[in-house]
Amino acid sequence: MATIRRLVERAQSERPAIAAEADRLAGNFVATVLLLAAVTIGVWGWLDPSQIVPTVVAVLIVACPCALALATPAAVTAATDALMRRGVLIARGHVLESAAQLSDLVFDKTGTLTSGQMALRTVWRVASGWDEERILATAAALEAGSSHPLARAVTAAWAARGEGNKERGRGEKKGEEVVRVEGLTHTVGGGVWGWIEGKRVAIGRPEWVATELGVAAPPLPTEWEAEMGATVVALAREGEWVAWLAFVDQLRPEAKEVLAQLAAAGVRLHLFSGDRAESVAAAARGLPLFQAVGGLTPEEKHERLMGLRGEGRVVGMVGDGVNDAPVLAAAHVGVAMGAGADLARSRADVILLTDDLRGLVLLVKHARRTLAVIRQNLRWSFGYNVAAIPLAMAGWVTPWLAGIGMAASSLLVVINALRLQRVPRWI
């Protein structure tokens, strides 16, 4: 909580470019008002010296640049606070302005666009006498004690099969007791094997399984690699190859809708990943991506992002891993997933605390809304002064009325900025 508070305070204290521009205009504005006050003294000294003091005081009060000074920080503070309450932590002051002008957004794949959790997609039976239920029961029994993502996917698939049987009235799920395994042995980077009904049974990398059990691997269904980009695991028993199991890293549930809304908002979307090209192509299928490139090293990701910047694009990057840190730092807006690596979060300008990609839609649209409110405030401030100063110089505005006008203009700017406290549910 202390870290979050420090990040918010830093973001609210840093000044975006539009605030610096407003400060420069305010400085010129003050010099202009002092010049107009001198002109007022000269004119009223010739017309009616008794009106010099009240008229000049009215000019100086009515032209106080409070509204101009409040226009940007009030809006940035309100928007930053509102987004944080929705799980989007702004860590840098320039973010809202940059996000409002975002033209391109680059995604990492695993753990960012996808959940990072493997799921069993297809079981391809090879041996006769083995149905899918028996295959899953055997695989789940072998993997029951493992915390590997693929092992968790197998046990989850078997648990789901059991619940489905229960709902269809086929009896209670018996879990791992369906198959008794003895002498479980884990091989790092290979797989797991154990004794089932007096025979060795193994599950793991196809090459390891074939070597461990001395069984020749049958042809692998080629469409899995080309169309699904799947991770393939083998299940075999002494003397026979039982089945192929294909696993995929699923897209986040909200990913398609989020990307569709970002594309509709005019943002060009890219997928840069270090995963295999086939896996990236499978994940990108059906998504509104401008390009999807796999097999990239962190250096190549950085080079491609800088290429986009070199084209004059305003580029954002969304990532979660240590290898994403250089690219997050190089982007105009770096967005890190809340559950990502510490190094990635430390290099990011925005952190999605809830790990929900819908925060990107909120960020882009609320940033655009914030920039619109800032421009409204600046227009009102200049419009008020352009109208009020000549009236005060003409002697038609008294000092007390000038004070009311100045306070009212500042109050209007703050009230307009406070509208940003409410974040509409765009998704």
Residue pairs with C-beta under 8 A, 6 or more apart in sequence:
4 84
4 89
4 353
7 89
7 90
7 91
7 351
8 80
8 81
8 84
8 89
8 90
8 91
10 91
10 92
10 93
11 80
11 90
11 91
11 92
11 93
11 95
12 73
12 76
12 77
12 80
12 93
13 93
14 92
14 93
14 94
15 23
15 72
15 73
15 93
16 72
16 76
16 93
16 94
16 96
16 97
17 94
17 97
18 72
18 97
18 371
18 374
19 72
19 73
19 76
22 68
22 69
22 71
22 72
22 378
23 69
25 68
26 65
26 68
26 69
29 63
29 65
29 68
29 385
30 65
33 59
33 60
33 63
33 65
33 389
36 59
36 63
36 389
36 393
37 56
37 59
37 60
39 393
40 52
40 55
40 56
40 59
40 393
41 52
41 56
43 393
44 51
44 52
44 55
44 56
44 395
45 52
51 395
54 395
54 398
54 399
55 392
55 393
55 395
57 399
57 402
58 392
58 395
58 397
58 398
58 399
58 401
58 402
59 389
59 392
59 393
59 402
61 399
61 402
61 403
61 406
62 385
62 388
62 389
62 391
62 392
62 397
62 402
62 405
62 406
63 385
63 388
63 389
63 392
64 406
65 381
65 385
66 406
66 409
66 410
67 377
67 380
67 381
67 384
67 406
67 409
67 410
67 412
67 413
68 378
68 381
68 382
68 385
70 377
70 410
70 413
70 414
70 417
71 374
71 377
71 378
71 381
71 413
71 417
72 374
72 377
72 378
74 377
74 413
74 414
74 417
74 418
75 370
75 373
75 374
75 377
75 416
75 417
75 420
76 93
76 96
76 370
76 374
77 417
78 417
78 418
78 419
78 420
78 421
79 96
79 366
79 367
79 369
79 370
79 420
80 90
80 96
81 421
82 366
82 420
82 421
82 422
82 423
83 89
83 90
83 359
83 362
83 363
83 366
83 423
84 90
85 423
86 359
86 362
86 423
87 338
87 352
87 353
87 354
87 356
87 359
88 350
88 351
88 352
88 353
88 359
88 362
88 363
89 350
89 351
89 352
89 353
90 96
90 349
90 350
91 348
91 349
91 350
91 351
92 349
92 350
94 349
95 333
95 349
95 350
95 363
95 367
96 366
96 367
96 370
96 371
97 367
97 371
98 314
98 316
98 332
98 333
98 349
98 367
99 316
99 333
99 350
99 363
99 364
99 367
99 368
100 364
100 367
100 368
100 370
100 371
101 314
101 371
102 267
102 314
102 315
102 316
102 332
102 333
102 364
102 367
103 266
103 267
103 268
103 313
103 314
103 315
104 267
104 268
104 269
104 270
104 290
104 308
104 313
104 314
104 315
104 316
105 262
105 267
105 268
105 269
105 270
105 315
105 316
105 317
105 318
105 360
106 269
106 270
106 271
106 272
106 301
106 305
106 308
106 315
106 316
106 317
106 318
106 327
106 331
107 113
107 269
107 270
107 271
107 272
107 318
107 319
108 271
108 272
108 273
108 318
108 319
108 320
108 321
108 324
109 249
109 271
109 273
109 275
109 279
109 280
109 283
109 294
110 116
110 249
110 273
110 275
110 321
111 320
111 321
111 337
111 339
111 340
112 318
112 319
112 320
112 324
112 337
112 340
113 251
113 252
113 255
113 271
113 283
113 357
114 249
114 250
114 251
114 252
114 255
114 283
115 249
115 250
115 251
115 252
116 249
116 320
117 149
117 152
117 153
117 249
117 250
118 149
118 150
118 152
118 153
118 231
118 247
118 248
118 249
119 153
119 156
119 157
119 247
119 248
119 249
119 250
120 153
120 154
120 156
120 157
120 245
120 246
120 247
121 228
121 230
121 246
121 247
121 248
122 224
122 228
122 230
122 245
122 246
123 132
123 135
123 136
123 243
123 244
123 245
123 246
124 221
124 224
124 243
124 244
124 245
124 246
125 131
125 132
125 135
125 242
125 243
126 218
126 240
126 241
126 242
126 243
126 244
127 237
127 240
127 241
127 242
127 243
130 242
130 243
133 161
135 235
135 242
135 243
135 245
136 154
136 157
136 158
136 161
137 158
137 178
137 179
138 179
138 196
138 201
138 235
138 242
139 154
139 158
139 203
139 235
139 245
140 154
140 155
140 157
140 158
140 159
140 175
140 176
140 179
141 176
141 178
141 179
141 180
141 181
141 194
141 196
142 181
142 184
142 192
142 193
142 194
142 201
142 202
142 203
143 150
143 151
143 154
143 155
143 192
143 203
144 155
144 176
144 181
145 184
146 152
146 186
146 192
150 231
150 233
150 247
151 192
153 247
154 203
154 245
158 175
159 173
159 175
161 173
162 172
162 173
162 174
162 175
163 173
165 171
165 173
166 172
166 173
179 196
180 196
181 194
181 195
181 196
181 201
182 194
182 195
182 196
183 194
183 195
184 192
184 193
184 194
185 192
185 193
185 194
186 192
187 193
187 204
187 208
187 212
189 205
189 208
190 204
190 205
190 208
190 212
191 202
191 203
191 204
191 205
191 208
191 209
191 212
191 233
192 202
192 203
192 204
193 200
193 201
193 202
193 203
193 204
193 212
193 213
194 200
194 201
195 201
196 237
199 237
199 238
199 239
200 213
200 237
200 238
201 235
201 236
201 237
201 238
201 242
202 208
202 209
202 212
202 213
202 234
202 235
202 236
202 237
203 209
203 233
203 234
203 235
203 236
203 245
204 212
204 233
204 234
205 233
205 234
206 217
206 220
206 232
206 233
206 234
206 244
207 217
209 215
209 217
209 234
209 235
209 236
210 216
210 217
210 234
210 236
213 236
213 237
213 238
214 238
215 236
215 238
215 239
215 240
215 241
216 241
217 234
217 241
218 241
220 232
220 244
221 244
224 230
224 232
224 244
224 246
225 232
225 278
226 278
227 282
228 246
228 248
228 282
229 248
229 276
229 278
229 279
229 280
229 281
229 282
229 283
230 246
230 247
230 248
230 279
230 282
231 246
231 247
231 248
232 244
232 245
232 246
232 247
233 244
233 245
233 246
233 247
234 241
234 243
234 244
234 245
235 242
235 243
235 244
235 245
236 242
248 282
249 279
249 283
251 283
252 357
254 356
254 357
254 358
254 427
255 287
255 357
256 286
256 287
257 358
257 427
258 357
258 358
258 360
258 361
258 427
259 269
259 287
259 288
259 289
260 288
261 361
261 426
261 427
262 269
262 360
262 361
262 364
263 269
263 288
265 361
265 364
265 365
267 364
268 290
268 313
269 287
269 288
269 289
269 290
270 289
270 290
270 291
270 292
270 293
270 308
271 280
271 283
271 284
271 287
271 289
271 291
271 292
271 293
272 293
272 296
272 301
272 304
272 305
272 327
273 279
273 280
273 292
273 293
273 294
273 295
273 296
274 294
274 295
274 296
274 297
274 298
274 301
274 323
275 294
275 295
276 294
276 295
277 293
277 294
277 295
278 294
279 294
280 292
280 293
280 294
280 295
281 292
281 294
283 292
284 292
293 304
296 304
298 323
298 324
298 326
298 327
299 326
301 323
301 324
301 326
301 327
302 326
302 327
302 330
305 315
305 317
305 327
305 330
305 331
306 330
308 315
309 315
309 330
309 332
314 332
314 333
315 331
315 332
315 333
316 331
316 332
316 333
316 334
316 335
317 324
317 327
317 328
317 330
317 331
317 333
317 334
317 335
318 335
318 336
318 337
318 357
318 360
319 325
319 327
319 328
319 334
319 335
319 336
319 337
319 340
319 344
320 336
320 337
320 339
320 340
320 341
320 344
321 340
321 341
321 344
322 341
322 343
322 344
324 336
324 340
324 341
324 344
325 341
325 343
325 344
325 346
325 347
326 347
327 334
328 334
328 335
328 336
328 344
328 347
328 348
328 349
329 347
331 349
333 349
333 350
334 347
334 348
334 349
334 350
335 348
335 349
335 350
335 351
335 352
335 360
335 363
336 344
336 345
336 347
336 348
336 350
336 351
336 352
337 344
337 351
337 352
337 355
338 345
338 351
338 352
338 353
338 354
338 355
339 355
345 351
350 363
352 359
352 360
358 427
361 426
361 427
362 423
362 426
362 427
365 424
365 426
366 420
366 423
369 420
370 420
373 416
373 417
373 419
373 420
376 416
377 413
377 416
377 417
380 409
380 412
380 413
380 416
381 409
381 413
384 405
384 409
388 397
388 402
388 405
391 397
392 402
397 405
